[in-house]
Amino acid sequence: MKVLTWIAGAALTLLGGCFQDNTAQRSSFLPLDYQTTFRPVRDCRQVVEHQNSYQKVLTNPVASDPYTTASYPLPVGSVVVAEQYGDDSSCGSLNGYYLMAKEKQGYDNAGNDWHWQKLDLNGRIEQDGKLQACSSCHQAKCAASDYLCSPP
């Protein structure tokens, strides 16, 4: 009887492990249809600060006009996404994203209330939140432009 109990317990443990989803969560800031709902605000350019990678920048409708007219700070709800293309100067082979989302005042005073994310090719979160590495670099180089280092 003890053997059957042990076998049943082991089977449940193994089966339970089969149904766990360890996949990283998709970003709620980057909708699946972002390429049709976000506006391109910066063409394909090389960015030294991001490992010499090439990137394009797009914004959601909340951020588009303020971004392109340099009306800083951007309003709450703004989302700025940089598509990453590695060393592909034609920006034809997407390999991930960097994303900034403007939160309500007080979210992160030191980070100018930006929520930072690094996403994989499928839009799954690799890094998320009040990322000191992002905010400190953007603050040092782009404080006057609401931490936005990629002008149109």
N, C-alpha and C positions, 0 to 999 in steps of 0.2 A: 504494500500500500504506500509506503514511504517513497519507493522508487517511482510509482505512478504520479504521486503528488509532485515529486521533483521534476519529472519529465513534463508534466503539464505546466508547471511554473516556468521551466526553461523555454518551452514552446511559446508561451505568452510573451515572455521577455523578448525572444527573437522576433516574433511577429510584430510586436509593438515597435521594435526598431525599424522594421521594414516600412512602416507607415509614417515615420517622422520626416518632416520636411525641413531639411537643413539649408535650403536655398535662401540666399539673402533676399530681403524684401525689396520690391521695386520702389522707386522714389515716388511719393505722392505729388511732388512738385513737377514731375515730367510726365505729362499724359502720353498715352500711346500714340495719339495723333498730333503730337507737338509740331511735327514738320509742316502740318497744314494750319495749325492754330497759332504758332509762334511766328514772329517776324524776323527775318535775317537783318541784323543791324551792323554786322562787320563781316567782310569777305574773308577768304582764306589767307591767313598770314602766319608767319613763324613767330613763336613766342619763346624767347630765351628762358624765361623764368619757369616754364613748364617743360623742362628737359629738351629745349630746342624743338618742341613739337609744333606742328601746324594745327591751327584751329579756326573754326568759324564760330561766330557768336550770334545767338538768337535770343529774343525776349518774348515774354507773354504779352498780351494786349495791354495790361496795366502798365508795363514798363516801357513799351516801344517808343511812344512820343517823348517822355522825359529822358530816356536814354539818348535818342538821336538829337535832341535839342539841348543836351547837357543841363537839364533842370534838376539840380541836386538839392537835397537827397531824393532818391527815388521813393515813390509811395509804398506804403505797406501793401503786401500782396504781389509786389514785383518779383519776377523770376527771370534770371539771366543764366543761360546755359551756354557753355563753350563745348562744342563738339571737338573731340581730340582725334587727330589723324596721324600721330607719330611723325615719321620722317617723310610722309607722303605730301609733297608740295602741291599736288593737284587737289588735295582734300577729297579724294575719292574712296578711301578705305577707312571708314570710321572704326575707332578702337576704344572709345570710352567718352566720358563726360566729366566736366567740372561744373558745378551748379551753385548759384547763390540765390537765396530766397529771402526777401525783406520781411522780417517779423515785426510785431508790434513793439513800440518803444518799451525798453526795459528787458527785452529778451536777452540781449548781450551788449551792454553798454560799451565794453572794451572792443567789441567787434562791430560796432556801428549797427547793431541789431540785424546783422546778416546771419542766416542759417546756411552753413556750408555743407556740400556733399561732393564726394567723388563717387562716380558710378561706373560700372563696367559696361561693356558693349550692349548688354540687354537692359540697361537702366536699373540694374540692381545696386543697392547701396553697398559700397566698400568702406567709406568713411562718412560720418554724419554728425552734425551738431555744431557746437561752438568750437570749431577747429582752430586752435591757436596758431598752427603753422600757416594756415590760410590768412586769418585776420591780421596777424602781425606783419606778414609780407605785404599784403594789400594796404595796410595802414601806413607802412613806411614809404611805399612808393606812390600811393594814390589816394591819400586822405582827402584831398581837396575835391575829388570827383566821386565822393561817397563810396570809396574803396573799389571803384570800377577802373581797372587798369587796361582796358581794351577799348579805346575810343573808336567811334564809327569811322 
